[in-house]
Amino acid sequence: MVCSRCKMVVKSEIEKAGMLPIHVELGEVEVKGDPSMQSIEKLNSNLLSLGFEIIDDRKSRLIEKIKNAVITLIHHTEGNINVNLSDYIAQQVNYDYTYLSNLFSEVEGTTIEKYLITQKIEKVKELLRYDELSLSQIADKLGYSSVAYLSSQFKKQTGLTPSFFKSQKHTKRLNIEDL
């Protein structure tokens, strides 16, 4: 779940399955009591039809927490996001970063750093579309050391320069959950 509408949909589906949601956040749900297996199966079926899935093993939950921490940092943080990634992830997930990094790479086939870069580039695309900030302001907001570095990373990820991307009004962005 990466947005408030997703959380609303999941909460609604939990209620339809006969459960009482206590806490619905990005990637985490807490329900009152101990739901029956039938309720969980009904919820899982309904969520799958909507493109969601229940994650019930520890490693998958950790991966989801890492992704949610990165998404929150990049897409939901106001102001400059210049933080030490390893300290931030370790603090958000409450595990040693080396363990989390190795687990993420093993399960996802990419590094946390590359996942962060992908999320940053999607945020750059969004900000370029809005046309409210200059490339320099975008670089500063996303913690890039320079416009040149942002442009280099953007070109490496997309094959386009930021200015060319901006001129292409029809270029579609990816959904966060598809990254």
RALIN-V224146 format. One record per backbone hydrogen bond with DSSP energy under -0.5 kcal/mol. CO is the residue of the C=O (numbers start at 1). NH is the residue of the N-H. E is the energy in kcal/mol with one decimal. If there is no record, write none. Layout:
{{CO NH E} {CO NH E}}
//
This chain:
{{3 7 -2.0} {4 8 -2.2} {5 9 -2.4} {6 10 -2.7} {7 11 -2.6} {8 12 -2.4} {9 13 -2.4} {10 14 -2.3} {11 15 -2.1} {12 16 -2.4} {13 17 -1.6} {14 19 -2.2} {15 18 -1.7} {19 21 -0.7} {20 32 -2.9} {23 30 -2.7} {25 27 -0.6} {25 28 -1.3} {28 25 -3.0} {30 22 -3.4} {30 23 -1.9} {33 35 -0.7} {36 40 -2.1} {37 41 -2.6} {38 42 -2.3} {39 43 -2.6} {40 44 -2.9} {41 45 -2.4} {42 46 -2.5} {43 47 -2.9} {44 48 -2.6} {45 49 -1.7} {46 50 -0.7} {47 50 -0.9} {47 52 -3.0} {48 51 -1.3} {53 55 -0.5} {54 56 -0.6} {57 61 -2.1} {58 62 -2.2} {59 63 -2.4} {60 64 -2.4} {61 65 -2.3} {62 66 -2.4} {63 67 -2.6} {64 68 -2.6} {65 69 -2.3} {66 70 -2.3} {67 71 -2.8} {68 72 -2.6} {69 73 -2.3} {70 74 -2.7} {71 75 -3.0} {71 76 -0.6} {72 76 -1.5} {76 78 -0.5} {81 83 -1.5} {83 85 -0.8} {84 88 -2.6} {85 89 -2.9} {86 90 -2.2} {87 91 -2.2} {88 92 -2.5} {89 93 -2.5} {90 94 -1.7} {90 95 -0.8} {96 100 -2.2} {97 101 -3.3} {98 102 -2.3} {99 103 -2.6} {100 104 -2.8} {101 105 -2.3} {102 106 -2.3} {103 107 -2.6} {104 108 -3.1} {105 109 -1.6} {111 115 -2.0} {112 116 -2.6} {113 117 -2.4} {114 118 -2.4} {115 119 -2.2} {116 120 -2.7} {117 121 -2.6} {118 122 -1.9} {119 123 -2.0} {120 124 -2.6} {121 125 -2.5} {122 126 -2.1} {123 127 -2.7} {124 128 -2.7} {125 129 -2.2} {126 130 -2.0} {127 131 -1.2} {127 132 -0.7} {127 133 -0.5} {134 138 -2.4} {135 139 -2.6} {136 140 -2.2} {137 141 -2.7} {138 142 -2.3} {139 144 -2.8} {140 143 -1.3} {141 81 -1.5} {146 150 -1.9} {147 151 -3.0} {148 152 -2.4} {149 153 -2.5} {150 154 -2.8} {151 155 -2.6} {152 156 -2.2} {153 157 -2.1} {154 158 -2.8} {155 159 -2.3} {161 165 -2.7} {162 166 -2.4} {163 167 -1.6} {164 168 -1.0} {165 168 -0.8} {167 169 -1.2} {168 171 -1.3} {175 178 -1.6} {176 179 -1.6}}
//
